[in-house]
Amino acid sequence: MDLVNRTPFAVVPLVFLHEGLETLLLVVKGTFTIERQLTRVADEQDPIVLADEYGNEPHNSSLLHASDVTLLKPATDVLLRGYAYSTPRSRTEALIAFRIGTLKKGVRVFGDRVWERVLRMNRQSEPKPFVKMELTYERAFGGTDTSNPEHVERCEENPVGRGFRGRESRLPVDGAPLPNLEEPGKLLESPDQRPRPACFGPIPPSWKPRPLYAGTYDEAWKRDVFPFLPRDFDPRFYQCAPPDQILPGYIQGGEPVVIAGASAQGQIQCALPTMRPEVTIRMGERTEQPLLQCDTILLDADRPAVTLVWRAQLSVQGLVPDVHRIEVSARD
């Protein structure tokens, strides 16, 4: 199988079994720098991530880079990577927000705080000053409470965060850390609250809501379906963005982007690149041109840059030896 890549982008073709059929998956990943509200093809392209990459051991850290090797997602993931920057106006708080097309999201960022017990009441300490703070799930609401060995409990949406208390927790409230990242309008008021984690990065496969879409792996599956995916598997499992960062359908290019609070240089604005790749697959005497859909957008505010991932899949059952050339080109 010859791969002819006439684009500046990273390209990976893979053949695997999908629902028992040989399937060709093509992943194309393009990185564009943002300069003066315009995008251009980056001199250095981000590589295709072949497997999930964590900051530490998977059970106790957030997902840094989600794998690019998945089947086509049913909608478009939008992810934001970077830092919150304080300003001379406020060294203890910041608001990070972005808009892309019809999708809008904001997160309030606070300096380090703890719960204080004063006159039998719980209150929050004043946030400490900060210059910049990484936007990670370790700083969002969540965590795992092991203080009661008989009732170990974790936040299923974010087991590595801070602020979570089990219902039978033995942890003292006084001095307990609060999350740095919170959802505007839904700020913590009590140590026992359980808000939705507020962050912009990818969600690991084991964190909710993704397991809800993974299907049923019971005895009937072992007997009748293994080693294939269960019949009730939902492709929404492939979506790794937080639920409020998923755009319906696929982007076409040209959609406006605004990012505020996540760059020391101020607000970032641009339109998504309109350049898109095309693929021609030659199988014996046949030629196929499956449509490449963009289903993942990564906004890197610190560079600043935007990375798009396109995917196409094609059934090649019994035809793998005939696939002798894959040619990828790009048009604007």
Protein Blocks (a to p, Z undefined) as FASTA:
>chain_A
ZZddfbfbdcddddddeehiacdddddddddddeehiacddfbdcdddfbdcdfbdfklc
ccfbacfbdcddfbdcdddeddddddfklmkbccddddehjbccddddddddddddeehi
acdddddddfbdcddfklmgcdddfkbmklcccdfklmkbghiacfkbcbdfehpacdfb
dcehiacfbfkbccddddfbdcdfkbcfklmmnopadfklmmmmoccdcfklcfklmpmb
dfklccehjdebhiacddehiafnbpadddddfbdcdddddehjbccddddddfbdcddf
klpccdddddddddfehilmmmmbdcddddZZ
